[in-house]
Amino acid sequence: MQFIIIMFVISVVVFILYYLPIISKDLHKITKQNQEIIELLQKSIKDKD
């Protein structure tokens, strides 16, 4: 039983270590896109004034 728990924990750690950089990169890309959209919206609002 302990062996199964240890293997499960190791698999979860490997999963997290493998996918965390991928998820982080995607989040960074989305955040950057959102910033650009916000800047464009602010610029368009200023242009209307």
Long-range contacts (C-beta under 8 A, 24 or more apart in sequence): none
